[in-house]
Amino acid sequence: MNWLHLVSYFWGGAFLANAIPHLVSGLRGEPFQTPFATPRGEGLSSSTVNVLWGFFNMIVGYLLVCRVGEFALLDTADVVALGLGILFLSLFLARRFGQFHGGNTPTGA
């Protein structure tokens, strides 16, 4: 087992997780934060930019998971690395974007 493959799967999971909010926002026709907005990462980008950014993230995620090493769903280490990448970036994005969309508000408040 090559540890660099596991690092690739971790980052592949992160890119795949990042593709989701951008693709969903874009497909719904809603603006959302991207690195191309002003201020960077805080301003809103058009739905078209979000679809393109989400698709780019999907391609990078695919390349990191499917074209580096031999990712196997039956290999626990491969799946854990991918899952941790998804989990860590998802938690980061929840906190980051929650400040703009009210997602960081405690329930019942």
LINWOLIN-V314426 format. One record per pair of residues at least 12 apart in sequence whose C-alpha atoms are under 7 Angstrom apart, sorted by sequence separation. I is the first residue (numbers start at 0). J is the second residue. D is the distance in Angstrom with one decimal. If there is no record, write none. Layout:
# LINWOLIN-V314426
i;j;d
I;J;D
I;J;D
This chain:
# LINWOLIN-V314426
i;j;d
31;43;4.8
32;44;5.8
30;43;5.6
31;44;5.5
30;44;5.3
31;45;6.9
30;45;4.7
30;46;5.0
29;46;5.3
28;46;5.1
31;49;6.9
25;46;4.0
24;46;6.5
25;47;6.0
25;49;5.1
26;50;6.9
24;49;6.9
25;50;4.9
22;49;6.2
21;49;4.9
22;50;4.9
21;50;6.1
21;52;6.7
22;53;5.0
21;53;4.9
19;53;6.7
18;53;4.1
18;54;6.6
18;56;5.1
17;56;6.6
18;57;5.6
15;56;6.2
14;56;5.2
15;57;5.4
14;57;6.5
14;59;6.6
15;60;5.1
14;60;4.9
11;59;6.9
12;60;6.4
11;60;4.1
11;61;6.8
11;63;4.9
11;64;5.4
8;63;6.0
7;63;5.3
8;64;5.0
7;64;6.6
4;67;6.4
4;68;5.8
8;77;6.8
12;81;4.7
16;85;5.3
11;81;6.7
12;82;6.5
9;80;4.7
13;84;4.6
5;77;6.1
8;80;5.7
9;81;4.6
12;84;4.6
13;85;4.9
16;88;6.8
8;81;4.9
12;85;4.6
16;89;6.4
9;83;6.3
10;84;5.8
5;80;5.7
9;84;4.3
13;88;5.4
